Amino acid sequence: MAMTARRLAPSFCGEIDGVDLSRLDDAATDAIKAAWLAHKVLVFHDQHLDEDGLVDFAQRLGDVEIHLRQARIVGRREVLLVSNKKENGEPIGRLGNQELNWHMDQIFMAQPTAGTMLYAVEVTPEGGDTWFCDLGTAYSALPAALKARVEGMRAVHSAATADRRVGIQLTEEQRQRAPEAVHPLVRTHPLAGEKALYFSMNHTARIDGMSEADSLDLLDELRRHATAPQFVYAHHWRVGDLVLWDNAATMHRRDPFPDHFPRLMRRVGISFPADLRAPF
């Protein structure tokens, strides 16, 4: 079946109407996969998905991950709660209400997250927008000298770097599960074949062979280029939205929001096929 996506940004991001993600046949699933690969970010409105339904949809797209920082005892382990809400004085989820810098999900793993879906259960009337940038088109548009400089570089990524830079605390067990990982700074997408920048301001500790200070200077230069307006889409959430993004081709960040506004999102991560999970 053909599936039409309305383009939301100049080079990427498609909005798909009239699809109920809880009632997909194989043809509709294949159409979503093709649209996702073509647009890198897909936006679906007015969905009604409990945790089982969210995982069922994710499993249609690939193998489902358990996030490194998952600590839930009840509910679906595949679903990470992204929330500032508390029960009995304790946070029910992760990431609170602070700003999140430009990053890629779990890039610090040897086999990083391929795709992420985020589903809005409760949203805030202000703040909390999620921004995405198109790292493939941004790479293509790099000045020739900078493109030549980064070609062949490898970057070292670390969950502990996010711990230090952002203040996200890791347990010792989590540290052992996620030692430093080294990936190409310019990655070839394993399905689309497109080259794209591949780094995370939260998690990339350094460029291999460079100091952290020099690495951050280069990464910030790349970040400024990749997040220019022509490469960016900002999503303002409403209840029932599901946004699905390609974590090998985009980077994202979040705006902060006032703490007195409750926010609850459900997140599921997806892997590439087993032989394509290690970045190249």
Stockholm file with secondary structure:
# STOCKHOLM 1.0

chainA/1-280         MAMTARRLAPSFCGEIDGVDLSRLDDAATDAIKAAWLAHKVLVFHDQHLDEDGLVDFAQRLGDVEIHLRQARIVGRREVLLVSNKKENGEPIGRLGNQELNWHMDQIFMAQPTAGTMLYAVEVTPEGGDTWFCDLGTAYSALPAALKARVEGMRAVHSAATADRRVGIQLTEEQRQRAPEAVHPLVRTHPLAGEKALYFSMNHTARIDGMSEADSLDLLDELRRHATAPQFVYAHHWRVGDLVLWDNAATMHRRDPFPDHFPRLMRRVGISFPADLRAPF
#=GR chainA/1-280 SS CCCCCEECSSSSCEEECSCCTTSCCHHHHHHHHHHHHHHSEEEECSCCCCHHHHHHHHHHHSEECCCTTCCCSSSCTTCEEEECCEETTEESSEETTSCEEEECTTTTSSSCCCEEEEEEEECCSSSCCEEEEEHHHHHHTSCHHHHHHHTTCEEEECHHHHHHHHCCCCCHHHHHHSCCEEEESEEECTTTCCEEECCCTTTEEEETTSCHHHHHHHHHHHHHHHTSGGGEEEECCCTTCEEEEETTTEEEEECCCCTTSCCEEEEEEEECCGGGCSCC
#=GC SS_cons         CCCCCEECSSSSCEEECSCCTTSCCHHHHHHHHHHHHHHSEEEECSCCCCHHHHHHHHHHHSEECCCTTCCCSSSCTTCEEEECCEETTEESSEETTSCEEEECTTTTSSSCCCEEEEEEEECCSSSCCEEEEEHHHHHHTSCHHHHHHHTTCEEEECHHHHHHHHCCCCCHHHHHHSCCEEEESEEECTTTCCEEECCCTTTEEEETTSCHHHHHHHHHHHHHHHTSGGGEEEECCCTTCEEEEETTTEEEEECCCCTTSCCEEEEEEEECCGGGCSCC
//
